[in-house]
Amino acid sequence: MQDPNIANQGDLILKLDQDRAWLLENLDKGKWPEIRSELAELERKISKLIIGVQENNVDI
């Protein structure tokens, strides 16, 4: 039986990655030029977080 916390963590990481991809797609389209650099930095940090969680939790 899978730990429900691990399943919830996997769902959360999946949703976070989808939001990250949406943000990157919109940045690439040129949206929000006045805060582009800050949002790009946020996207990079989210990406690093996701990678770190995935590397430390192979069950996800």
Biopython code that builds the backbone (N, CA, C, O; Angstrom):
import numpy as np
from Bio.PDB.StructureBuilder import StructureBuilder

atoms = [
    (1, "MET", "N", (0.835, -1.179, 0.000)),
    (1, "MET", "CA", (0.000, 0.000, 0.000)),
    (1, "MET", "C", (0.885, 1.249, 0.000)),
    (1, "MET", "O", (1.836, 1.346, 0.775)),
    (2, "GLN", "N", (0.568, 2.180, -0.857)),
    (2, "GLN", "CA", (1.377, 3.389, -0.983)),
    (2, "GLN", "C", (1.017, 4.400, 0.102)),
    (2, "GLN", "O", (-0.151, 4.578, 0.448)),
    (3, "ASP", "N", (2.032, 5.046, 0.619)),
    (3, "ASP", "CA", (1.844, 6.090, 1.624)),
    (3, "ASP", "C", (1.066, 7.243, 0.994)),
    (3, "ASP", "O", (1.479, 7.767, -0.041)),
    (4, "PRO", "N", (-0.071, 7.653, 1.610)),
    (4, "PRO", "CA", (-0.866, 8.738, 1.023)),
    (4, "PRO", "C", (-0.105, 10.057, 0.931)),
    (4, "PRO", "O", (-0.379, 10.872, 0.050)),
    (5, "ASN", "N", (0.848, 10.270, 1.837)),
    (5, "ASN", "CA", (1.644, 11.497, 1.763)),
    (5, "ASN", "C", (2.506, 11.530, 0.511)),
    (5, "ASN", "O", (2.680, 12.584, -0.101)),
    (6, "ILE", "N", (3.046, 10.377, 0.131)),
    (6, "ILE", "CA", (3.852, 10.296, -1.083)),
    (6, "ILE", "C", (2.974, 10.551, -2.309)),
    (6, "ILE", "O", (3.381, 11.262, -3.228)),
    (7, "ALA", "N", (1.776, 9.974, -2.323)),
    (7, "ALA", "CA", (0.856, 10.186, -3.443)),
    (7, "ALA", "C", (0.465, 11.660, -3.541)),
    (7, "ALA", "O", (0.433, 12.228, -4.633)),
    (8, "ASN", "N", (0.169, 12.276, -2.394)),
    (8, "ASN", "CA", (-0.181, 13.694, -2.398)),
    (8, "ASN", "C", (0.984, 14.544, -2.861)),
    (8, "ASN", "O", (0.797, 15.527, -3.578)),
    (9, "GLN", "N", (2.188, 14.169, -2.453)),
    (9, "GLN", "CA", (3.377, 14.906, -2.876)),
    (9, "GLN", "C", (3.550, 14.787, -4.390)),
    (9, "GLN", "O", (3.890, 15.763, -5.058)),
    (10, "GLY", "N", (3.317, 13.602, -4.922)),
    (10, "GLY", "CA", (3.424, 13.400, -6.367)),
    (10, "GLY", "C", (2.417, 14.246, -7.121)),
    (10, "GLY", "O", (2.749, 14.843, -8.145)),
    (11, "ASP", "N", (1.179, 14.303, -6.619)),
    (11, "ASP", "CA", (0.150, 15.136, -7.250)),
    (11, "ASP", "C", (0.539, 16.607, -7.197)),
    (11, "ASP", "O", (0.364, 17.339, -8.171)),
    (12, "LEU", "N", (1.064, 17.032, -6.059)),
    (12, "LEU", "CA", (1.467, 18.424, -5.900)),
    (12, "LEU", "C", (2.604, 18.780, -6.853)),
    (12, "LEU", "O", (2.587, 19.841, -7.478)),
    (13, "ILE", "N", (3.588, 17.897, -6.964)),
    (13, "ILE", "CA", (4.704, 18.151, -7.874)),
    (13, "ILE", "C", (4.226, 18.188, -9.314)),
    (13, "ILE", "O", (4.692, 19.017, -10.096)),
    (14, "LEU", "N", (3.305, 17.308, -9.679)),
    (14, "LEU", "CA", (2.755, 17.310, -11.030)),
    (14, "LEU", "C", (2.054, 18.629, -11.333)),
    (14, "LEU", "O", (2.267, 19.214, -12.395)),
    (15, "LYS", "N", (1.222, 19.099, -10.413)),
    (15, "LYS", "CA", (0.509, 20.369, -10.613)),
    (15, "LYS", "C", (1.480, 21.541, -10.663)),
    (15, "LYS", "O", (1.314, 22.457, -11.469)),
    (16, "LEU", "N", (2.485, 21.511, -9.808)),
    (16, "LEU", "CA", (3.484, 22.571, -9.808)),
    (16, "LEU", "C", (4.246, 22.603, -11.131)),
    (16, "LEU", "O", (4.527, 23.678, -11.661)),
    (17, "ASP", "N", (4.577, 21.434, -11.659)),
    (17, "ASP", "CA", (5.278, 21.366, -12.938)),
    (17, "ASP", "C", (4.390, 21.861, -14.078)),
    (17, "ASP", "O", (4.883, 22.508, -15.001)),
    (18, "GLN", "N", (3.108, 21.574, -14.030)),
    (18, "GLN", "CA", (2.191, 22.077, -15.050)),
    (18, "GLN", "C", (2.099, 23.596, -14.994)),
    (18, "GLN", "O", (2.085, 24.260, -16.031)),
    (19, "ASP", "N", (2.038, 24.142, -13.795)),
    (19, "ASP", "CA", (2.004, 25.598, -13.644)),
    (19, "ASP", "C", (3.308, 26.233, -14.107)),
    (19, "ASP", "O", (3.300, 27.299, -14.723)),
    (20, "ARG", "N", (4.424, 25.580, -13.810)),
    (20, "ARG", "CA", (5.730, 26.065, -14.249)),
    (20, "ARG", "C", (5.803, 26.093, -15.773)),
    (20, "ARG", "O", (6.292, 27.058, -16.361)),
    (21, "ALA", "N", (5.320, 25.042, -16.400)),
    (21, "ALA", "CA", (5.329, 24.973, -17.862)),
    (21, "ALA", "C", (4.432, 26.057, -18.465)),
    (21, "ALA", "O", (4.782, 26.661, -19.479)),
    (22, "TRP", "N", (3.291, 26.299, -17.849)),
    (22, "TRP", "CA", (2.386, 27.355, -18.314)),
    (22, "TRP", "C", (3.067, 28.718, -18.202)),
    (22, "TRP", "O", (2.985, 29.540, -19.115)),
    (23, "LEU", "N", (3.732, 28.946, -17.089)),
    (23, "LEU", "CA", (4.433, 30.210, -16.887)),
    (23, "LEU", "C", (5.521, 30.395, -17.937)),
    (23, "LEU", "O", (5.638, 31.471, -18.523)),
    (24, "LEU", "N", (6.311, 29.367, -18.179)),
    (24, "LEU", "CA", (7.384, 29.443, -19.169)),
    (24, "LEU", "C", (6.819, 29.689, -20.564)),
    (24, "LEU", "O", (7.355, 30.502, -21.317)),
    (25, "GLU", "N", (5.757, 28.999, -20.904)),
    (25, "GLU", "CA", (5.130, 29.182, -22.216)),
    (25, "GLU", "C", (4.683, 30.628, -22.413)),
    (25, "GLU", "O", (4.902, 31.209, -23.476)),
    (26, "ASN", "N", (4.063, 31.204, -21.396)),
    (26, "ASN", "CA", (3.589, 32.579, -21.502)),
    (26, "ASN", "C", (4.740, 33.581, -21.519)),
    (26, "ASN", "O", (4.659, 34.604, -22.199)),
    (27, "LEU", "N", (5.795, 33.302, -20.789)),
    (27, "LEU", "CA", (6.972, 34.164, -20.847)),
    (27, "LEU", "C", (7.581, 34.141, -22.242)),
    (27, "LEU", "O", (7.995, 35.175, -22.766)),
    (28, "ASP", "N", (7.632, 32.949, -22.840)),
    (28, "ASP", "CA", (8.168, 32.821, -24.197)),
    (28, "ASP", "C", (7.318, 33.563, -25.226)),
    (28, "ASP", "O", (7.820, 33.981, -26.269)),
    (29, "LYS", "N", (6.036, 33.722, -24.929)),
    (29, "LYS", "CA", (5.137, 34.462, -25.825)),
    (29, "LYS", "C", (5.248, 35.969, -25.630)),
    (29, "LYS", "O", (4.633, 36.739, -26.367)),
    (30, "GLY", "N", (6.034, 36.395, -24.636)),
    (30, "GLY", "CA", (6.245, 37.813, -24.425)),
    (30, "GLY", "C", (5.300, 38.478, -23.442)),
    (30, "GLY", "O", (5.234, 39.705, -23.377)),
    (31, "LYS", "N", (4.579, 37.692, -22.687)),
    (31, "LYS", "CA", (3.655, 38.280, -21.712)),
    (31, "LYS", "C", (4.423, 38.848, -20.527)),
    (31, "LYS", "O", (5.529, 38.407, -20.212)),
    (32, "TRP", "N", (3.828, 39.814, -19.891)),
    (32, "TRP", "CA", (4.342, 40.452, -18.688)),
    (32, "TRP", "C", (5.783, 40.970, -18.846)),
    (32, "TRP", "O", (6.642, 40.636, -18.030)),
    (33, "PRO", "N", (6.058, 41.769, -19.866)),
    (33, "PRO", "CA", (7.437, 42.221, -20.098)),
    (33, "PRO", "C", (8.017, 43.031, -18.938)),
    (33, "PRO", "O", (9.229, 43.030, -18.726)),
    (34, "GLU", "N", (7.159, 43.718, -18.192)),
    (34, "GLU", "CA", (7.653, 44.552, -17.102)),
    (34, "GLU", "C", (8.182, 43.754, -15.916)),
    (34, "GLU", "O", (8.955, 44.277, -15.113)),
    (35, "ILE", "N", (7.770, 42.481, -15.797)),
    (35, "ILE", "CA", (8.262, 41.647, -14.695)),
    (35, "ILE", "C", (8.826, 40.319, -15.212)),
    (35, "ILE", "O", (8.889, 39.331, -14.481)),
    (36, "ARG", "N", (9.232, 40.315, -16.476)),
    (36, "ARG", "CA", (9.702, 39.091, -17.107)),
    (36, "ARG", "C", (10.885, 38.468, -16.371)),
    (36, "ARG", "O", (10.897, 37.258, -16.141)),
    (37, "SER", "N", (11.868, 39.264, -16.005)),
    (37, "SER", "CA", (13.069, 38.699, -15.374)),
    (37, "SER", "C", (12.739, 38.062, -14.020)),
    (37, "SER", "O", (13.287, 37.015, -13.677)),
    (38, "GLU", "N", (11.854, 38.687, -13.259)),
    (38, "GLU", "CA", (11.478, 38.124, -11.966)),
    (38, "GLU", "C", (10.714, 36.815, -12.139)),
    (38, "GLU", "O", (10.937, 35.857, -11.399)),
    (39, "LEU", "N", (9.812, 36.777, -13.121)),
    (39, "LEU", "CA", (9.047, 35.550, -13.362)),
    (39, "LEU", "C", (9.935, 34.444, -13.919)),
    (39, "LEU", "O", (9.740, 33.272, -13.598)),
    (40, "ALA", "N", (10.902, 34.805, -14.746)),
    (40, "ALA", "CA", (11.831, 33.808, -15.278)),
    (40, "ALA", "C", (12.670, 33.218, -14.150)),
    (40, "ALA", "O", (12.938, 32.017, -14.139)),
    (41, "GLU", "N", (13.082, 34.051, -13.207)),
    (41, "GLU", "CA", (13.827, 33.557, -12.052)),
    (41, "GLU", "C", (12.956, 32.620, -11.212)),
    (41, "GLU", "O", (13.424, 31.583, -10.743)),
    (42, "LEU", "N", (11.704, 32.986, -11.028)),
    (42, "LEU", "CA", (10.770, 32.133, -10.290)),
    (42, "LEU", "C", (10.609, 30.787, -10.993)),
    (42, "LEU", "O", (10.603, 29.746, -10.335)),
    (43, "GLU", "N", (10.479, 30.793, -12.302)),
    (43, "GLU", "CA", (10.335, 29.545, -13.061)),
    (43, "GLU", "C", (11.557, 28.663, -12.878)),
    (43, "GLU", "O", (11.424, 27.450, -12.716)),
    (44, "ARG", "N", (12.739, 29.249, -12.901)),
    (44, "ARG", "CA", (13.969, 28.469, -12.705)),
    (44, "ARG", "C", (14.025, 27.858, -11.303)),
    (44, "ARG", "O", (14.435, 26.709, -11.139)),
    (45, "LYS", "N", (13.616, 28.625, -10.302)),
    (45, "LYS", "CA", (13.618, 28.104, -8.932)),
    (45, "LYS", "C", (12.616, 26.971, -8.770)),
    (45, "LYS", "O", (12.899, 25.976, -8.102)),
    (46, "ILE", "N", (11.449, 27.119, -9.379)),
    (46, "ILE", "CA", (10.446, 26.048, -9.326)),
    (46, "ILE", "C", (10.984, 24.792, -9.999)),
    (46, "ILE", "O", (10.803, 23.682, -9.498)),
    (47, "SER", "N", (11.644, 24.974, -11.131)),
    (47, "SER", "CA", (12.219, 23.836, -11.847)),
    (47, "SER", "C", (13.257, 23.115, -10.999)),
    (47, "SER", "O", (13.264, 21.886, -10.938)),
    (48, "LYS", "N", (14.134, 23.872, -10.342)),
    (48, "LYS", "CA", (15.148, 23.266, -9.476)),
    (48, "LYS", "C", (14.502, 22.527, -8.306)),
    (48, "LYS", "O", (14.956, 21.451, -7.917)),
    (49, "LEU", "N", (13.445, 23.108, -7.750)),
    (49, "LEU", "CA", (12.727, 22.459, -6.652)),
    (49, "LEU", "C", (12.152, 21.123, -7.106)),
    (49, "LEU", "O", (12.297, 20.111, -6.421)),
    (50, "ILE", "N", (11.504, 21.126, -8.255)),
    (50, "ILE", "CA", (10.890, 19.902, -8.782)),
    (50, "ILE", "C", (11.955, 18.833, -9.017)),
    (50, "ILE", "O", (11.773, 17.676, -8.640)),
    (51, "ILE", "N", (13.055, 19.222, -9.632)),
    (51, "ILE", "CA", (14.132, 18.263, -9.899)),
    (51, "ILE", "C", (14.682, 17.704, -8.601)),
    (51, "ILE", "O", (14.914, 16.499, -8.491)),
    (52, "GLY", "N", (14.894, 18.569, -7.613)),
    (52, "GLY", "CA", (15.405, 18.123, -6.326)),
    (52, "GLY", "C", (14.470, 17.131, -5.638)),
    (52, "GLY", "O", (14.923, 16.124, -5.092)),
    (53, "VAL", "N", (13.196, 17.408, -5.663)),
    (53, "VAL", "CA", (12.214, 16.508, -5.045)),
    (53, "VAL", "C", (12.184, 15.176, -5.789)),
    (53, "VAL", "O", (12.146, 14.114, -5.169)),
    (54, "GLN", "N", (12.201, 15.237, -7.117)),
    (54, "GLN", "CA", (12.159, 14.005, -7.895)),
    (54, "GLN", "C", (13.413, 13.155, -7.685)),
    (54, "GLN", "O", (13.327, 11.928, -7.650)),
    (55, "GLU", "N", (14.562, 13.788, -7.547)),
    (55, "GLU", "CA", (15.798, 13.029, -7.335)),
    (55, "GLU", "C", (15.833, 12.374, -5.960)),
    (55, "GLU", "O", (16.429, 11.311, -5.790)),
    (56, "ASN", "N", (15.195, 13.009, -4.976)),
    (56, "ASN", "CA", (15.223, 12.472, -3.614)),
    (56, "ASN", "C", (14.066, 11.537, -3.313)),
    (56, "ASN", "O", (14.069, 10.879, -2.273)),
    (57, "ASN", "N", (13.070, 11.459, -4.198)),
    (57, "ASN", "CA", (11.902, 10.609, -3.991)),
    (57, "ASN", "C", (11.627, 9.833, -5.261)),
    (57, "ASN", "O", (10.794, 10.240, -6.072)),
    (58, "VAL", "N", (12.304, 8.742, -5.439)),
    (58, "VAL", "CA", (12.168, 7.968, -6.667)),
    (58, "VAL", "C", (10.803, 7.328, -6.811)),
    (58, "VAL", "O", (10.473, 6.847, -7.895)),
    (59, "ASP", "N", (9.983, 7.303, -5.747)),
    (59, "ASP", "CA", (8.644, 6.710, -5.816)),
    (59, "ASP", "C", (7.641, 7.602, -6.500)),
    (59, "ASP", "O", (6.547, 7.150, -6.838)),
    (60, "ILE", "N", (7.988, 8.883, -6.718)),
    (60, "ILE", "CA", (7.034, 9.830, -7.314)),
    (60, "ILE", "C", (6.836, 9.503, -8.767)),
    (60, "ILE", "O", (6.071, 10.181, -9.453)),
]
sb = StructureBuilder()
sb.init_structure("model")
sb.init_model(0)
sb.init_chain("A")
sb.init_seg("    ")
for serial, (resi, resn, name, xyz) in enumerate(atoms, 1):
    if name == "N":
        sb.init_residue(resn, " ", resi, " ")
    sb.init_atom(name, np.array(xyz, "f"), 0.0, 1.0, " ", f" {name:<3s}", serial, name[0])
structure = sb.get_structure()
